[in-house]
């Protein structure tokens, strides 16, 4: 029930704290699991993307992996979903390293 602004402030502080120890941070978007409010999910992912740009982080959009969920009440991807997410993450890391 937190506002996007409050979440952004908390995440911004967390990123700053983590960057004190490691600059290699990957931020993954959220994906729709059927219980989220879709508009808030889009707002969160836009905020994640903006923070990633602001802090020079690797941003990986996994919104489209929700079709790998076993059902809309299960918040965890199937093994194919995890594979898809890992491939997106590896691709993003490889692009950043070039």
C-alpha positions as CSV (number, residue, x, y, z in Angstrom):
1,X,0.0,0.0,0.0
2,X,3.0,2.3,-0.2
3,X,3.1,5.1,-2.7
4,X,5.4,4.9,-5.7
5,X,7.2,7.9,-4.3
6,X,7.8,6.2,-1.0
7,X,9.0,3.0,-2.8
8,X,11.3,5.1,-5.0
9,X,12.9,6.8,-2.0
10,X,13.4,3.5,-0.2
11,X,14.9,1.8,-3.3
12,X,17.1,4.9,-4.0
13,X,18.5,4.6,-0.5
14,X,19.0,0.9,-0.8
15,X,20.8,1.3,-4.1
16,X,23.1,3.9,-2.6
17,X,23.9,1.6,0.3
18,X,24.6,-1.4,-2.0
19,X,26.8,0.7,-4.3
20,X,29.1,1.4,-1.3
21,X,30.1,-2.2,-1.6
22,X,29.4,-3.2,-5.2
23,X,28.6,-1.2,-8.3
24,X,27.4,-4.2,-10.3
25,X,23.7,-4.1,-9.6
26,X,21.0,-5.7,-11.7
27,X,17.4,-4.5,-11.2
28,X,14.7,-6.7,-12.4
29,X,11.2,-5.5,-13.2
30,X,8.2,-7.0,-11.6
31,X,5.9,-9.3,-13.6
32,X,2.2,-9.5,-13.5
33,X,1.0,-12.4,-11.3
34,X,-2.8,-11.8,-11.4
35,X,-3.1,-10.3,-7.9
36,X,-1.2,-7.1,-8.6
37,X,-2.9,-3.9,-9.8
38,X,-1.8,-3.7,-13.4
39,X,-1.5,0.1,-13.4
40,X,0.7,0.1,-10.3
41,X,2.8,-2.6,-11.8
42,X,3.5,-0.4,-14.8
43,X,4.3,2.6,-12.6
44,X,6.7,0.5,-10.5
45,X,8.5,-0.9,-13.6
46,X,8.8,2.6,-15.1
47,X,10.2,3.8,-11.8
48,X,12.7,0.8,-11.7
49,X,13.8,1.6,-15.3
50,X,14.3,5.3,-14.4
51,X,16.3,4.5,-11.3
52,X,18.4,2.1,-13.3
53,X,19.3,4.9,-15.7
54,X,19.9,7.4,-12.9
55,X,22.3,5.1,-11.1
56,X,23.8,3.4,-14.1
57,X,22.4,-0.1,-13.2
58,X,21.6,-3.0,-15.4
59,X,17.8,-3.1,-15.9
60,X,16.1,-6.3,-17.0
61,X,12.5,-6.2,-18.1
62,X,10.9,-9.5,-17.2
63,X,7.2,-8.3,-17.5
64,X,6.6,-10.6,-20.4
65,X,7.7,-13.8,-18.6
66,X,4.4,-14.0,-16.7
67,X,3.1,-16.5,-19.3
68,X,5.5,-19.0,-17.7
69,X,3.6,-19.0,-14.5
70,X,1.9,-22.3,-13.6
71,X,-1.3,-20.4,-12.8
72,X,-2.3,-16.9,-11.8
73,X,-2.2,-17.7,-8.1
74,X,1.4,-18.9,-8.2
75,X,3.9,-16.1,-7.8
76,X,6.8,-18.3,-9.0
77,X,7.8,-19.0,-12.6
78,X,8.0,-22.5,-14.0
79,X,11.4,-23.9,-14.8
80,X,10.9,-22.5,-18.3
81,X,10.2,-19.1,-16.8
82,X,13.4,-19.2,-14.7
83,X,15.3,-20.2,-17.8
84,X,13.8,-17.2,-19.8
85,X,14.6,-14.8,-17.0
86,X,18.2,-16.1,-16.6
87,X,18.7,-15.7,-20.4
88,X,17.4,-12.1,-20.3
89,X,19.7,-11.4,-17.3
90,X,22.8,-12.9,-19.0
91,X,22.1,-11.0,-22.2
92,X,21.8,-7.7,-20.3
93,X,25.0,-8.4,-18.4
94,X,26.9,-9.2,-21.6
95,X,25.6,-6.0,-23.3
96,X,26.7,-3.9,-20.3
97,X,30.2,-5.5,-20.3
98,X,30.9,-4.4,-23.9
